[in-house]
Amino acid sequence: MAEAGLFDPDVAPFLDDAAVQHGIAFTDIVKFPTLGEKQVKAARIHEGLPLLEASLAARGAPLVIGVFRHPVQALLGLRKSKPGLQEKTTSWGARVFRMPGPYAKAGEANQVLADLGKLLREVTT
């Protein structure tokens, strides 16, 4: 987000704090620590989904950025998804963007992240 020009990391050294100052918040669909998505069972995702949806809808979040595929798919009711902006929107009309995975090819990941930069500038202007 800093690389997309939304905020200057030199002004706010803690990127989480800088993001929050710009109306960007962070949350988890599953509220317990894990080492990775393989430790999170589908039932846990579906348990946390109603609370997450209600919270985001109440705030009128215009954009949800998913780091992992499973929460994005659960939020949109999809069986599959690709990194990038999803065609389907949430129940309250928010757009959803899925980040590339850690093993994505550099060229593909860079393009997805460039698309995110454009989207973030569009949402915040």
C-alpha positions as CSV (number, residue, x, y, z in Angstrom):
1,M,0.0,0.0,0.0
2,A,2.9,2.3,0.7
3,E,4.4,1.4,-2.6
4,A,1.1,2.3,-4.3
5,G,1.5,5.8,-2.9
6,L,-1.3,5.7,-0.3
7,F,1.0,6.9,2.5
8,D,4.6,7.7,3.1
9,P,6.3,5.0,5.3
10,D,9.0,7.6,6.3
11,V,6.3,9.7,8.0
12,A,4.7,6.7,9.8
13,P,7.4,4.0,10.4
14,F,4.7,1.4,11.5
15,L,2.8,0.6,8.3
16,D,-0.2,-0.8,10.2
17,D,-0.6,2.6,12.0
18,A,-0.2,4.5,8.7
19,A,-2.8,2.4,7.0
20,V,-5.3,2.9,9.8
21,Q,-4.7,6.7,9.6
22,H,-5.9,6.4,6.0
23,G,-9.0,4.4,6.8
24,I,-7.5,1.0,6.1
25,A,-8.0,-1.7,8.8
26,F,-6.8,-5.2,9.3
27,T,-8.7,-8.2,10.6
28,D,-8.8,-12.0,10.4
29,I,-11.7,-14.3,9.6
30,V,-10.4,-16.8,12.2
31,K,-9.5,-15.2,15.5
32,F,-6.8,-17.5,16.7
33,P,-3.1,-17.7,15.8
34,T,-1.9,-20.2,13.1
35,L,1.3,-21.0,11.3
36,G,-0.5,-20.9,7.9
37,E,-3.8,-21.5,6.1
38,K,-3.4,-25.3,6.2
39,Q,-4.0,-25.2,9.9
40,V,-7.4,-23.4,9.4
41,K,-10.3,-25.8,8.9
42,A,-13.2,-24.8,6.6
43,A,-15.5,-25.1,9.6
44,R,-13.5,-22.4,11.5
45,I,-13.8,-20.1,8.4
46,H,-17.5,-20.5,8.2
47,E,-17.9,-19.9,12.0
48,G,-16.0,-16.5,11.6
49,L,-17.6,-15.5,8.4
50,P,-21.0,-14.0,9.7
51,L,-19.2,-11.8,12.2
52,L,-16.7,-10.6,9.6
53,E,-19.4,-9.9,7.1
54,A,-21.6,-8.0,9.6
55,S,-18.6,-5.9,10.8
56,L,-17.4,-5.0,7.3
57,A,-21.0,-4.3,6.1
58,A,-21.7,-2.1,9.1
59,R,-18.7,0.0,8.3
60,G,-19.6,0.1,4.6
61,A,-16.1,-1.1,3.6
62,P,-15.8,-0.5,-0.1
63,L,-12.9,-2.8,-0.6
64,V,-11.7,-6.0,1.0
65,I,-8.2,-7.2,0.4
66,G,-7.7,-10.9,1.1
67,V,-4.3,-12.3,1.8
68,F,-5.4,-15.9,1.5
69,R,-7.7,-17.6,-1.0
70,H,-10.0,-19.5,1.5
71,P,-11.4,-16.4,3.2
72,V,-11.9,-14.6,-0.2
73,Q,-13.7,-17.7,-1.5
74,A,-15.9,-18.0,1.6
75,L,-16.8,-14.3,1.6
76,L,-17.9,-14.5,-2.0
77,G,-19.3,-18.0,-2.0
78,L,-16.8,-19.2,-4.6
79,R,-15.2,-22.6,-5.1
80,K,-12.2,-21.0,-6.9
81,S,-10.6,-17.6,-7.2
82,K,-7.6,-16.1,-8.9
83,P,-5.3,-13.4,-7.5
84,G,-6.5,-9.9,-8.3
85,L,-9.8,-8.1,-8.3
86,Q,-12.7,-10.6,-8.1
87,E,-15.7,-10.2,-10.5
88,K,-18.2,-10.9,-7.7
89,T,-18.9,-8.4,-5.0
90,T,-19.8,-9.0,-1.3
91,S,-23.3,-9.1,0.0
92,W,-23.1,-5.3,0.8
93,G,-21.5,-4.4,-2.5
94,A,-17.8,-4.2,-1.7
95,R,-15.2,-5.2,-4.2
96,V,-12.8,-7.9,-3.2
97,F,-9.1,-8.2,-4.1
98,R,-7.1,-11.4,-3.6
99,M,-3.3,-11.0,-3.1
100,P,-1.0,-13.3,-5.0
101,G,0.4,-16.3,-3.2
102,P,3.9,-16.4,-1.8
103,Y,5.0,-18.8,-4.6
104,A,3.5,-16.9,-7.5
105,K,5.8,-16.1,-10.4
106,A,7.4,-12.7,-10.0
107,G,5.9,-11.3,-13.2
108,E,2.4,-12.4,-12.3
109,A,2.7,-11.2,-8.7
110,N,4.1,-7.8,-9.9
111,Q,1.1,-7.3,-12.3
112,V,-1.4,-8.2,-9.6
113,L,0.3,-5.8,-7.1
114,A,0.3,-3.1,-9.8
115,D,-3.4,-3.6,-10.3
116,L,-3.9,-3.3,-6.5
117,G,-2.0,0.0,-6.6
118,K,-4.4,1.4,-9.2
119,L,-7.4,0.1,-7.3
120,L,-6.3,1.6,-4.0
121,R,-5.7,5.0,-5.6
122,E,-9.2,4.7,-7.2
123,V,-10.9,3.8,-3.9
124,T,-9.1,6.5,-1.9
125,T,-9.7,9.4,-4.2
